[in-house]
């Protein structure tokens, strides 16, 4: 894997905005696939919609975890944490979705501890 030798200004102006954008592309892709399947009236192979939501949360968390581990990209993972937190808040009444979303947000946030930049 190659690394870039960028100063702080370049990281803040280039890498971090692209990481945030890529995070939202990931979230939007999952949301758009869900919307298209709903529009097509896909029956989900008989699996309840709430269970599919949890499956999609797990897939998204897996992708974010891999990015966190391989790329050490804090900004990307924070976008996913933000999205999962929003899902948990929006679906408070549906505990089968809210609880996994909140737990995955917490797990992903905690996964950033060893990745976060340290002051020298």
LUMLUMTOR-203889 format. One record per atom (N, C-alpha, C, O, CB): residue in one letter; atom name; x, y, z negated. Coordinates in steps of 0.2 Angstrom, whole numbers, plus 2048, in hexadecimal, padded with zeros to 3 digits. Glycine has a CB too. Layout:
   resn   name     X     Y     Z
      a     CA     X     Y     Z
...
This chain:
   resn   name     X     Y     Z
      x      N   804   7FA   800
      x     CA   800   800   800
      x      C   804   806   800
      x      O   80A   806   7FD
      x     CB   7FB   800   7FA
      x      N   802   80B   804
      x     CA   806   811   804
      x      C   804   816   7FF
      x      O   7FE   816   7FD
      x     CB   806   814   80B
      x      N   808   81B   7FD
      x     CA   806   820   7F8
      x      C   808   827   7FB
      x      O   80C   827   800
      x     CB   80A   81F   7F1
      x      N   804   82C   7F9
      x     CA   805   833   7FB
      x      C   808   837   7F6
      x      O   807   836   7F0
      x     CB   7FE   836   7FE
      x      N   80D   83B   7F8
      x     CA   810   83F   7F3
      x      C   80D   846   7F4
      x      O   80F   84A   7F8
      x     CB   818   83F   7F4
      x      N   808   847   7F0
      x     CA   804   84D   7F1
      x      C   805   851   7EA
      x      O   805   84E   7E5
      x     CB   7FD   84C   7F3
      x      N   805   858   7EB
      x     CA   805   85C   7E5
      x      C   7FD   85D   7E2
      x      O   7F9   85A   7E6
      x     CB   808   863   7E6
      x      N   7FD   85F   7DC
      x     CA   7F6   860   7D9
      x      C   7F1   864   7DE
      x      O   7EB   862   7DE
      x     CB   7F6   863   7D3
      x      N   7F3   869   7E1
      x     CA   7EF   86D   7E5
      x      C   7EC   869   7EB
      x      O   7E6   869   7EC
      x     CB   7F2   873   7E8
      x      N   7F0   865   7EE
      x     CA   7EE   860   7F4
      x      C   7EA   85B   7F1
      x      O   7E5   859   7F5
      x     CB   7F4   85D   7F7
      x      N   7EB   858   7EB
      x     CA   7E6   853   7E9
      x      C   7DF   856   7E8
      x      O   7DA   853   7E9
      x     CB   7E9   850   7E2
      x      N   7DF   85C   7E5
      x     CA   7D9   85F   7E3
      x      C   7D5   861   7E9
      x      O   7CF   861   7EA
      x     CB   7DA   865   7DE
      x      N   7D9   863   7EF
      x     CA   7D5   866   7F5
      x      C   7D4   860   7FA
      x      O   7D0   861   7FE
      x     CB   7DA   86B   7F8
      x      N   7D8   85B   7F9
      x     CA   7D7   856   7FF
      x      C   7D4   84F   7FC
      x      O   7CF   84D   7FD
      x     CB   7DD   855   802
      x      N   7D8   84C   7F7
      x     CA   7D7   845   7F5
      x      C   7D0   845   7F1
      x      O   7CC   841   7F2
      x     CB   7DC   842   7F1
      x      N   7D0   849   7EC
      x     CA   7CA   849   7E8
      x      C   7C3   84A   7EC
      x      O   7BE   847   7EB
      x     CB   7CA   84E   7E2
      x      N   7C3   84F   7F0
      x     CA   7BD   850   7F4
      x      C   7BB   84A   7F8
      x      O   7B5   848   7F9
      x     CB   7BD   857   7F8
      x      N   7C0   847   7FB
      x     CA   7BF   841   7FF
      x      C   7BC   83C   7FB
      x      O   7B8   838   7FD
      x     CB   7C5   83F   803
      x      N   7BF   83B   7F5
      x     CA   7BD   835   7F1
      x      C   7B6   836   7EE
      x      O   7B2   832   7EE
      x     CB   7C2   835   7EB
      x      N   7B4   83D   7ED
      x     CA   7AD   83E   7EB
      x      C   7A8   83D   7F1
      x      O   7A3   83A   7F0
      x     CB   7AC   845   7E8
      x      N   7AA   83F   7F7
      x     CA   7A6   83E   7FC
      x      C   7A5   836   7FE
      x      O   7A0   834   7FF
      x     CB   7A9   841   803
      x      N   7AB   832   7FD
      x     CA   7AA   82B   7FE
      x      C   7A6   828   7F9
      x      O   7A2   823   7FB
      x     CB   7B1   828   7FE
      x      N   7A6   82A   7F3
      x     CA   7A2   828   7EE
      x      C   79A   829   7F0
      x      O   796   824   7EF
      x     CB   7A3   82B   7E7
      x      N   799   82F   7F2
      x     CA   792   830   7F4
      x      C   790   82D   7FA
      x      O   78A   82B   7FB
      x     CB   791   838   7F5
      x      N   794   82B   7FF
      x     CA   793   827   804
      x      C   791   820   802
      x      O   78C   81D   805
      x     CB   799   827   809
      x      N   795   81E   7FD
      x     CA   793   817   7FB
      x      C   78C   817   7F8
      x      O   788   812   7F9
      x     CB   798   815   7F5
      x      N   78B   81C   7F3
      x     CA   784   81C   7F0
      x      C   77F   81D   7F5
      x      O   77A   819   7F5
      x     CB   784   822   7EB
      x      N   780   821   7FA
      x     CA   77B   822   7FF
      x      C   77A   81C   804
      x      O   774   81B   806
      x     CB   77D   828   804
      x      N   77F   819   805
      x     CA   77E   812   809
      x      C   77A   80D   806
      x      O   775   80B   809
      x     CB   785   80F   80B
      x      N   77B   80C   800
      x     CA   777   808   7FC
      x      C   76F   80A   7FC
      x      O   76B   806   7FD
      x     CB   779   807   7F5
      x      N   76F   811   7FA
      x     CA   768   813   7FA
      x      C   764   813   801
      x      O   75F   811   802
      x     CB   768   81B   7F8
      x      N   768   814   806
      x     CA   765   814   80D
      x      C   764   80D   80F
      x      O   75E   80C   813
      x     CB   76A   817   812
      x      N   768   808   80E
      x     CA   766   801   80F
      x      C   760   7FF   80C
      x      O   75C   7FC   80E
      x     CB   76C   7FD   80D
      x      N   75F   801   805
      x     CA   759   800   802
      x      C   753   803   805
      x      O   74E   800   805
      x     CB   75A   802   7FA
      x      N   754   809   807
      x     CA   74E   80D   80A
      x      C   74C   809   810
      x      O   746   809   812
      x     CB   750   814   80B
      x      N   751   807   814
      x     CA   74F   804   81B
      x      C   74C   7FD   81A
      x      O   747   7FC   81D
      x     CB   756   803   81F
      x      N   74E   7F9   815
      x     CA   74B   7F3   814
      x      C   744   7F4   811
      x      O   740   7F0   812
      x     CB   74F   7EF   80E
      x      N   743   7F9   80D
      x     CA   73C   7FB   80A
      x      C   738   7FD   810
      x      O   732   7FB   810
      x     CB   73D   800   805
      x      N   73A   801   815
      x     CA   737   803   81A
      x      C   735   7FD   81F
      x      O   72F   7FD   821
      x     CB   73B   808   81E
      x      N   739   7F9   81F
      x     CA   738   7F3   824
      x      C   733   7EE   820
      x      O   732   7E8   823
      x     CB   73E   7EF   826
      x      N   732   7EF   81A
      x     CA   72D   7EB   816
      x      C   731   7E4   815
      x      O   72D   7DF   815
      x     CB   726   7EA   819
      x      N   737   7E4   814
      x     CA   73B   7DE   812
      x      C   738   7DB   80C
      x      O   738   7DF   807
      x     CB   742   7DF   813
      x      N   737   7D5   80B
      x     CA   734   7D2   805
      x      C   73A   7D0   800
      x      O   738   7CE   7FB
      x     CB   730   7CC   807
      x      N   740   7D1   802
      x     CA   745   7CF   7FD
      x      C   746   7C8   7FB
      x      O   748   7C6   7F6
      x     CB   744   7D3   7F7
      x      N   744   7C4   800
      x     CA   744   7BC   7FF
      x      C   741   7BA   7F8
      x      O   742   7B5   7F5
      x     CB   74C   7BA   7FF
      x      N   73C   7BE   7F7
      x     CA   738   7BD   7F1
      x      C   73A   7BF   7EA
      x      O   738   7BE   7E5
      x     CB   737   7B5   7F0
      x      N   740   7C3   7EB
      x     CA   743   7C5   7E4
      x      C   740   7CC   7E3
      x      O   73F   7D0   7E8
      x     CB   74B   7C6   7E5
      x      N   73E   7CD   7DD
      x     CA   73B   7D4   7DB
      x      C   73F   7DA   7DC
      x      O   745   7D9   7DC
      x     CB   739   7D3   7D3
      x      N   73C   7DF   7DE
      x     CA   740   7E5   7E0
      x      C   745   7E8   7DA
      x      O   74A   7EA   7DC
      x     CB   73B   7EB   7E2
      x      N   742   7E7   7D4
      x     CA   747   7E9   7CE
      x      C   74D   7E5   7CE
      x      O   752   7E7   7CD
      x     CB   743   7E9   7C8
      x      N   74C   7DE   7D0
      x     CA   752   7DA   7D0
      x      C   757   7DB   7D5
      x      O   75D   7DB   7D5
      x     CB   750   7D2   7D0
      x      N   754   7DD   7DB
      x     CA   758   7DF   7E1
      x      C   75C   7E6   7DF
      x      O   762   7E7   7E1
      x     CB   754   7E1   7E7
      x      N   759   7EA   7DB
      x     CA   75C   7F0   7D9
      x      C   762   7EF   7D5
      x      O   768   7F2   7D5
      x     CB   757   7F5   7D5
      x      N   761   7EA   7D0
      x     CA   767   7E8   7CC
      x      C   76C   7E4   7D0
      x      O   772   7E6   7CF
      x     CB   764   7E3   7C6
      x      N   76B   7E0   7D5
      x     CA   770   7DD   7D9
      x      C   773   7E3   7DD
      x      O   77A   7E2   7DE
      x     CB   76C   7D9   7DE
      x      N   770   7E8   7E0
      x     CA   773   7ED   7E3
      x      C   778   7F1   7DE
      x      O   77D   7F4   7E0
      x     CB   76E   7F2   7E6
      x      N   776   7F2   7D8
      x     CA   77A   7F6   7D3
      x      C   780   7F1   7D2
      x      O   786   7F4   7D2
      x     CB   776   7F7   7CD
      x      N   780   7EB   7D2
      x     CA   785   7E7   7D0
      x      C   78A   7E7   7D6
      x      O   790   7E7   7D5
      x     CB   783   7DF   7CF
      x      N   788   7E7   7DC
      x     CA   78C   7E7   7E2
      x      C   78F   7EE   7E3
      x      O   795   7EE   7E4
      x     CB   788   7E6   7E9
      x      N   78C   7F3   7E1
      x     CA   78F   7FA   7E1
      x      C   794   7FA   7DC
      x      O   79A   7FD   7DD
      x     CB   78A   7FF   7E0
      x      N   793   7F7   7D6
      x     CA   798   7F8   7D0
      x      C   79E   7F4   7D2
      x      O   7A4   7F5   7D0
      x     CB   795   7F5   7CA
      x      N   79D   7EE   7D6
      x     CA   7A3   7EA   7D8
      x      C   7A7   7EE   7DD
      x      O   7AD   7EE   7DC
      x     CB   7A0   7E4   7DB
      x      N   7A4   7F2   7E1
      x     CA   7A8   7F6   7E6
      x      C   7AC   7FB   7E2
      x      O   7B2   7FC   7E3
      x     CB   7A3   7F9   7EB
      x      N   7A8   7FE   7DE
      x     CA   7AB   804   7DA
      x      C   7B1   801   7D5
      x      O   7B6   804   7D5
      x     CB   7A6   807   7D5
      x      N   7B0   7FB   7D3
      x     CA   7B5   7F8   7CF
      x      C   7BB   7F6   7D3
      x      O   7C1   7F7   7D1
      x     CB   7B3   7F2   7CB
      x      N   7BA   7F4   7D9
      x     CA   7C0   7F2   7DD
      x      C   7C4   7F9   7DF
      x      O   7CA   7F9   7E0
      x     CB   7BD   7EF   7E4
      x      N   7C0   7FE   7E1
      x     CA   7C3   804   7E2
      x      C   7C7   807   7DC
      x      O   7CD   809   7DD
      x     CB   7BE   80A   7E5
      x      N   7C4   806   7D6
      x     CA   7C8   808   7D0
      x      C   7CE   805   7CF
      x      O   7D3   807   7CE
      x     CB   7C3   808   7CA
      x      N   7CE   7FE   7D0
      x     CA   7D4   7FA   7CF
      x      C   7D9   7FB   7D4
      x      O   7DF   7FB   7D3
      x     CB   7D1   7F3   7CF
      x      N   7D7   7FB   7DB
      x     CA   7DC   7FB   7E0
      x      C   7DE   802   7E2
      x      O   7E4   803   7E4
      x     CB   7D9   7F8   7E6
      x      N   7DA   807   7E2
      x     CA   7DC   80D   7E4
      x      C   7DD   812   7DE
      x      O   7E0   818   7DF
      x     CB   7D6   810   7E9
      x      N   7DB   810   7D8
      x     CA   7DB   815   7D2
      x      C   7D8   81B   7D4
      x      O   7DB   821   7D2
      x     CB   7E3   815   7D1
      x      N   7D2   81B   7D7
      x     CA   7CF   821   7D9
      x      C   7C9   823   7D4
      x      O   7C4   820   7D4
      x     CB   7CC   820   7E0
      x      N   7CB   827   7CF
      x     CA   7C7   829   7CA
      x      C   7C1   82D   7CC
      x      O   7BB   82C   7CA
      x     CB   7CA   82E   7C5
      x      N   7C2   832   7D1
      x     CA   7BC   836   7D4
      x      C   7B7   831   7D7
      x      O   7B1   833   7D6
      x     CB   7BF   83B   7D9
      x      N   7B9   82D   7DB
      x     CA   7B4   828   7DE
      x      C   7B0   824   7D9
      x      O   7AA   824   7DA
      x     CB   7B8   823   7E3
      x      N   7B3   822   7D4
      x     CA   7AF   81E   7CF
      x      C   7AB   822   7CB
      x      O   7A5   820   7C9
      x     CB   7B4   81A   7CA
      x      N   7AD   828   7C9
      x     CA   7A9   82D   7C6
      x      C   7A2   82F   7C9
      x      O   79D   82F   7C6
      x     CB   7AC   833   7C4
      x      N   7A2   82F   7D0
      x     CA   79C   830   7D4
      x      C   798   82A   7D3
      x      O   792   82B   7D2
      x     CB   79E   831   7DC
      x      N   79A   824   7D3
      x     CA   796   81E   7D2
      x      C   793   81E   7CB
      x      O   78D   81C   7CA
      x     CB   79A   817   7D3
      x      N   797   820   7C6
      x     CA   795   820   7BF
      x      C   78F   825   7BF
      x      O   78A   824   7BB
      x     CB   79B   822   7BA
      x      N   790   82B   7C2
      x     CA   78B   830   7C2
      x      C   784   82E   7C5
      x      O   77F   82F   7C3
      x     CB   78D   837   7C6
      x      N   785   82A   7CB
      x     CA   77F   827   7CE
      x      C   77C   822   7CA
      x      O   775   822   7C9
      x     CB   781   824   7D5
      x      N   77F   81E   7C7
      x     CA   77C   819   7C2
      x      C   779   81C   7BC
      x      O   774   81A   7BA
      x     CB   782   814   7C0
      x      N   77C   821   7BA
      x     CA   779   825   7B4
      x      C   772   828   7B6
      x      O   76D   827   7B3
      x     CB   77E   82A   7B1
      x      N   772   82B   7BC
      x     CA   76C   82D   7BF
      x      C   767   828   7C0
      x      O   761   829   7BF
      x     CB   76D   831   7C5
      x      N   769   822   7C2
      x     CA   764   81D   7C3
      x      C   761   81B   7BD
      x      O   75B   819   7BC
      x     CB   767   817   7C7
      x      N   765   81A   7B8
      x     CA   763   818   7B1
      x      C   75E   81D   7AE
      x      O   759   81B   7AB
      x     CB   769   817   7AC
      x      N   75F   823   7AF
      x     CA   75B   829   7AC
      x      C   754   828   7B0
      x      O   74F   829   7AD
      x     CB   75E   830   7AD
      x      N   755   828   7B7
      x     CA   74F   828   7BB
      x      C   74A   822   7B9
      x      O   744   822   7BA
      x     CB   750   828   7C2
      x      N   74D   81C   7B8
      x     CA   749   816   7B7
      x      C   749   814   7B0
      x      O   749   80E   7AE
      x     CB   74C   811   7BB
      x      N   749   819   7AB
      x     CA   748   817   7A4
      x      C   742   812   7A3
      x      O   743   80E   79E
      x     CB   747   81E   7A0
      x      N   73D   813   7A6
      x     CA   737   80F   7A5
      x      C   738   808   7A7
      x      O   734   804   7A5
      x     CB   731   812   7A8
      x      N   73D   807   7AC
      x     CA   73E   800   7AE
      x      C   744   7FE   7AB
      x      O   74A   7FF   7AE
      x     CB   73E   800   7B6
      x      N   744   7FA   7A6
      x     CA   74A   7F9   7A2
      x      C   74E   7F4   7A6
      x      O   755   7F3   7A5
      x     CB   748   7F6   79B
      x      N   74B   7F0   7AA
      x     CA   74F   7EB   7AE
      x      C   754   7EE   7B3
      x      O   759   7EB   7B5
      x     CB   74B   7E6   7B2
      x      N   753   7F5   7B5
      x     CA   757   7F8   7B9
      x      C   75B   7FD   7B5
      x      O   761   7FE   7B6
      x     CB   753   7FC   7BE
      x      N   758   801   7B0
      x     CA   75C   806   7AC
      x      C   761   803   7A8
      x      O   767   806   7A8
      x     CB   757   809   7A8
      x      N   760   7FE   7A5
      x     CA   765   7FB   7A0
      x      C   76C   7F9   7A4
      x      O   771   7FB   7A2
      x     CB   763   7F5   79C
      x      N   76B   7F5   7A9
      x     CA   771   7F3   7AD
      x      C   774   7F9   7B0
      x      O   77A   7F9   7B1
      x     CB   76F   7EE   7B3
      x      N   770   7FE   7B3
      x     CA   773   804   7B6
      x      C   778   808   7B0
      x      O   77D   80A   7B2
      x     CB   76E   809   7B8
      x      N   775   808   7AA
      x     CA   778   80C   7A5
      x      C   77F   808   7A3
      x      O   784   80B   7A2
      x     CB   774   80D   79F
      x      N   77E   801   7A2
      x     CA   784   7FD   7A0
      x      C   789   7FD   7A5
      x      O   78F   7FE   7A4
      x     CB   781   7F6   79F
      x      N   787   7FD   7AC
      x     CA   78C   7FD   7B1
      x      C   790   804   7B1
      x      O   796   804   7B3
      x     CB   789   7FB   7B8
      x      N   78C   809   7B0
      x     CA   78F   810   7B0
      x      C   794   810   7AA
      x      O   79A   813   7AB
      x     CB   78A   815   7AF
      x      N   792   80D   7A5
      x     CA   797   80D   79F
      x      C   79D   809   7A0
      x      O   7A3   80B   79F
      x     CB   793   80B   799
      x      N   79C   803   7A3
      x     CA   7A2   7FF   7A5
      x      C   7A6   802   7AA
      x      O   7AD   802   7A9
      x     CB   79F   7F8   7A8
      x      N   7A4   805   7AF
      x     CA   7A8   808   7B4
      x      C   7AB   80E   7B1
      x      O   7B1   80F   7B2
      x     CB   7A4   80B   7BA
      x      N   7A8   812   7AD
      x     CA   7AB   818   7A9
      x      C   7B1   815   7A5
      x      O   7B7   818   7A5
      x     CB   7A6   81C   7A5
      x      N   7B0   810   7A1
      x     CA   7B5   80D   79D
      x      C   7BB   80A   7A1
      x      O   7C1   80A   79F
      x     CB   7B3   808   799
      x      N   7B9   808   7A7
      x     CA   7BF   805   7AC
      x      C   7C3   80A   7AE
      x      O   7C9   809   7B1
      x     CB   7BB   801   7B2
      x      N   7C2   811   7AD
      x     CA   7C6   816   7B0
      x      C   7CB   818   7AA
      x      O   7D0   81B   7AC
      x     CB   7C2   81C   7B1
      x      N   7CB   815   7A4
      x     CA   7CF   817   79F
      x      C   7D7   815   7A1
      x      O   7DB   81A   7A1
      x     CB   7CE   814   799
      x      N   7D8   80F   7A3
      x     CA   7DF   80E   7A5
      x      C   7E1   811   7AC
      x      O   7E7   811   7AD
      x     CB   7E0   806   7A6
      x      N   7DC   813   7B0
      x     CA   7DD   816   7B6
      x      C   7DF   81E   7B6
      x      O   7E2   821   7BA
      x     CB   7D8   815   7BB
      x      N   7DB   821   7B1
      x     CA   7DC   828   7B1
      x      C   7E3   82B   7B0
      x      O   7E7   828   7AD
      x     CB   7D8   82B   7AB
      x      N   7E4   830   7B3
      x     CA   7EB   833   7B3
      x      C   7ED   835   7AC
      x      O   7E9   838   7A8
      x     CB   7EC   839   7B8
      x      N   7F3   834   7AA
      x     CA   7F5   836   7A4
      x      C   7FA   83C   7A4
      x      O   7FE   83D   7A9
      x     CB   7F9   830   7A0
      x      N   7FA   840   79F
      x     CA   7FE   846   79F
      x      C   805   843   79D
      x      O   806   83E   799
      x     CB   7FC   84B   79A
      x      N   80A   846   7A0
      x     CA   811   844   79F
      x      C   814   848   79A
      x      O   81A   847   798
      x     CB   815   844   7A6
